[in-house]
Amino acid sequence: MSRLRDLRKERGFSQVKMQMLTGIDQSDYSKIETGKRYYTFEQCKRIAQALDTSMDYLAGLTDEKKPYPKAKKK
């Protein structure tokens, strides 16, 4: 979960700021960051949005930090 911590620090966010942006309790967020707890799909989505990255980057499936372009509504 070092990607999560590193990206949060790159953005200049504290864990409390992440709580405010994601709605995930700070103590739970801390456990996610240290690998003591797994996040749900919905939590991963909120974290990725708050950190302006992709869920794939957080999961280690890509090294591209930049999020994918949003789908256009039809």
C-alpha positions in Angstrom: 0.0 0.0 0.0 3.0 2.3 -0.3 1.5 3.7 -3.5 -1.4 4.9 -1.6 0.7 6.6 1.1 3.2 8.0 -1.5 0.5 9.4 -3.7 -1.3 11.0 -0.7 1.9 12.6 0.4 2.7 13.8 -3.2 -0.7 15.6 -3.1 0.1 17.1 0.3 -2.9 15.5 1.9 -3.1 14.3 5.5 -5.0 11.2 6.5 -7.6 13.6 8.0 -7.9 15.4 4.7 -8.5 12.0 3.0 -11.2 11.3 5.5 -12.9 14.5 4.5 -12.5 13.8 0.8 -13.6 10.1 0.9 -15.8 9.7 3.9 -13.6 6.9 5.2 -12.9 7.2 8.9 -9.3 8.3 9.5 -8.4 5.2 11.6 -9.8 2.9 8.9 -7.9 4.8 6.2 -4.7 4.4 8.3 -5.3 0.7 8.4 -5.9 0.6 4.7 -2.7 2.5 4.1 -0.6 0.2 6.3 -2.2 -3.0 4.8 -3.9 -4.0 8.0 -7.3 -3.6 6.3 -8.5 -4.0 2.7 -10.7 -1.4 1.1 -14.0 -2.1 -0.7 -14.5 -1.4 -4.3 -16.5 1.7 -3.4 -13.8 2.9 -1.0 -11.1 2.3 -3.7 -13.2 4.3 -6.2 -13.5 7.3 -3.7 -9.8 7.2 -2.9 -8.8 7.1 -6.6 -11.1 10.1 -7.2 -9.7 12.0 -4.3 -6.1 11.4 -5.3 -6.8 12.0 -9.0 -5.6 8.6 -10.1 -7.0 5.3 -11.4 -8.1 2.3 -9.4 -5.7 0.3 -11.5 -2.8 2.4 -10.3 -3.8 1.9 -6.7 -4.0 -1.9 -7.3 -0.6 -2.0 -8.9 -1.9 -3.0 -12.4 -0.4 0.0 -14.1 2.4 2.4 -13.4 0.5 5.3 -15.0 -0.7 7.6 -12.2 -2.9 9.7 -14.5 -6.6 8.7 -14.3 -8.4 7.4 -17.4 -10.5 10.0 -19.3 -14.1 10.0 -18.0 -16.7 8.3 -20.1 -19.0 10.6 -22.0 -22.7 10.4 -21.2 -24.9 9.5 -24.1 
